[in-house]
Structure formats: C-alpha cells, structure tokens
Amino acid sequence: NAGVTQTPKFRVLKTGQSMTLLCAQDMNHEYMYWYRQDPGMGLRLIHYSVGEGTTAKGEVPDGYNVSRLKKQNFLLGLESAAPSQTSVYFCASSSQTDPLEDQPQHFGDGTRLSIL
Amino acid sequence: AQSVAQPEDQVNVAEGNPLTVKCTYSVSGNPYLFWYVQYPNRGLQFLLKYITGDNLVKGSYGFEAEFNKSQTSFHLKKPSALVSDSALYFCAVRDMGPKTSYDKVIFGPGTSLSVIP
C-alpha cells in the first residue's frame, strides 16, 4: 500500500541548476499539494492542484513551477535553483473536498533538497 | 486572511501526565480544523479533525481536541502522555468561506512535544 511516493529522497544541487521533484499517489485522489517545510515556519503551500490538468498558486510559488498531466502525478520544478530553496519538500494528496465530510491529506516522506 | 498560530514552540511533559498542545486560528468563514503529527524523517500523519457537531473530537492514539468557537481555539489533548508521543505536532485549518480559500489548508508552525520518562 504505497500511498504517496516522492522521488528523489535527497538531492544536492548547485545554484542555477534545475531539477524536477516527482510525486505519485495511488489513491485516485483529486487534490494534490506541494509544501516546503522550514524550521520554525511549519509547512508553506507552494502550488496545488484540484484535478488533472489544473494547477494553482499557493503561499510561496515564486521560483517553482508545477504540472499535473496525469491524475496520479504532480511534478514540482525548480528552473534555476537558489540557496533560499534549500528545504524539505512534501507532497500531499486528498480526495475531493466535500463540505460535509472533509478528507485529510496524505503525505509523502519528503525530499530533502540542498542548494549550494 | 486565514492563519493558524501555535503559541508554544516546545512542550515538555512527564510520562503519564496529561498533555495539551495549543492552537488558535483565524478564518473568514466556518473553520475545518485538523491536527497532524510528524515523526523524524517522515511526512505528516493525520490525527483528528473537527468539521461540525460535538466540540470534543477524538482521534488516533488516544488524542482528542476541543473546539472553542468563542476563543477560536482547537487545543490538542491527551489524558496520559507516552514517551512515544514525542514528535512535532501541527494544527491546520481549512477556511470554508470564499472558494479561493477552501481549496487550501493552512498549517501552523508546529509544536515540538517531548515526553520525559
């Protein structure tokens, strides 16, 4: 029972390099989210998607892009990595929001990214 | 704008004693409230939620939380703490007001709980 799988688990980049983080979920969830976690700041929403082919900006979208070409996958891209993007990145998914029965988010185990 | 505050960075409690982790929130519409727990090098795990109904909600691992609308609080509680409860705890809120808000869940900064043997 995989749930939410993030790849890679660790990565070190040099400033200016690009990379893509992959999130895959096998629960047929409509909603998917990308967060970054920094000490003392909790989780901050980068981008999210409410369905295949749709994306929206979260709280801290600058420097990141996302794509949701398939329902089960949500990709996070860094076009030109900066040291300020050193963080732990979490992907999450949830079933479609029902006003009467809100389903919790299921999280992956994170990607630890260091930008030198 | 919606926000979540967890006023304590760190909570220390002796094993067997009751524990409380505090959370207050600010939303424009009705709040949907959640507690998550994070163990080292893992993602967040859902503990419990408040949508509507009874103000006291029960969740996983013996945890419960009390919703207080007048104080805009949703404190996490457990009658008897275990060493294994030591972890990072996050309060979160979904604002069921404007459509632009309720697609997103906002997380608090987290509270580190240490249960001392």
Interface residues (C-beta under 8 A of the other chain):
Chain A: V4 Y31 Y33 Y35 G40 M41 G42 L43 R44 L45 Y48 V50 A56 G58 E59 F90 A92 T97 P99 L100 E101 D102 P104 Q105 H106 F107 G108 D109 G110
Chain B: Q6 D9 Y32 F34 Y36 N41 R42 G43 L44 Q45 F46 K49 I51 F90 R94 M96 Y102 D103 K104 V105 I106 F107 G108 P109 G110
